[in-house]
Structures are given as structure tokens and as C-alpha cells.
Amino acid sequence: MEEIKYASLESQLGNALCMCEALCCMRGNLQDRLRVTYRNDMKVGHHTAYQSAVEVFLGKISVEKALRQAKQDRNGLNAVVAMYGIAGHLEHCGSSAEAENVIQSLLRRESVWPCISYLAAWNDKNNIDDRRGFDLITA
């Protein structure tokens, strides 16, 4: 497989890519090659949600602390993005009931429904019985 080159992994985009790739790899039990590129000095700008989720994945902050921060965030978009990442992590770690609670809390923030993380959570919730454990369909 050809290695994908990501531009500017030191930016907000780099944090977003780390979170998205990590979630995909967790769901597919695949090796995550981007998470190891995360550094503490990466610039996050105003999109702190991606950083928060990745730091949960890496064990740098606890799920409880990250959820508390997300739920207190007045920016609904940041909250939903962080919560979706945290829910994926919880599911991957075998905490399905807790992950489902996070998804339910996330889905109550209806004002940000156009957000990709909100739509992904809605899809996960509506297919949860068919896809327990977020199994991927592979060809």
C-alpha cells in the first residue's frame, strides 16, 4: 500500500487527521500510523476537540476529564467532535454502555447536526443493533 503524505501535520488539520485515522483503525483493528506522529507542541488553534480526543486515545488525559471538558464547552461543535472521539475510544475499549451514553449526550446537541461527528454518531446510533462493535465491511 502506498504511504499517504499528509500536509502540515503540525496544524489543526494534523490533529483532526490523527483523530479520524485513529477511530477508523480502532473500528477495523488496523495499525494506526498517524497517532505516533502526535506531539505535545502541535498547534490546535480553536479546534481543541481533536486534541482532546487524541490525548484520550494516547492516555495523556482521562476519559472523565475529557468528557467533563467537552460537556462544559460552550462551543457545541467542539463538544460534539470531542465526544464522538471519546465514544469511539470507549467502544474500542469494551465500554459499550458508556460509549452509548456519550453518543446519547452528543445527539442532544441538535444545533450542530450538520457537523460530520454529529452525523456519524447519528448513523452509529441508528445502526447500533446491526453493527455492534462497529464492525467494518471489507471487500
Sequence and secondary structure as in RCSB ss.txt:
>XXXX:A:sequence
MEEIKYASLESQLGNALCMCEALCCMRGNLQDRLRVTYRNDMKVGHHTAYQSAVEVFLGKISVEKALRQAKQDRN
GLNAVVAMYGIAGHLEHCGSSAEAENVIQSLLRRESVWPCISYLAAWNDKNNIDDRRGFDLITA
>XXXX:A:secstr
      S TTSHHHHHHHHHHHHHHHHHT   SSGGG  TT   TT HHHHHHHHHHTTSS HHHHHHHHHH S 
HHHHHHHHHHHHHHHHHTT HHHHHHHHHHHHT GGGTTSHHHHHHHHHHHTTTTSTT      
